[in-house]
Amino acid sequence: MADGRTYLWTLRHSHSVTDNSRSCRETLTLHAQPAGTGGTLRIVFTEGPGRYVPGGAPLGSGDVGHVRGASLNLHEPGAVRALLDAALASGWQPEGRRVVEIDGWLLLGEAAAARAAATKGH
């Protein structure tokens, strides 16, 4: 729940091949519930220089982050909530009925800081 709205979320790992190079990506999708009461948000983390997404050992499933910096596990409800809050703060409006895709790397720093603050006292 966020701002009185309930969300169902899913996490998907996928691969793409461009110029003979394989790239991993994690897509966190949030759907407003009940269905049809709001838009769908896709937060996408694509592997790149200085960034990691799970592609097997030694990384855990759902781990995304900067090699030397912020990271989150996208299977943790608190991490998903922190990303949702960051998306809302950056202007995503759940009232829309369309699918919106956001580059997760733009939200990671703020979400990881919020997650760390939330877990500090526990």
Order of alpha helices (4+ residues) and beta strands (2+ residues): beta-beta-beta-beta-beta-beta-alpha-beta-alpha
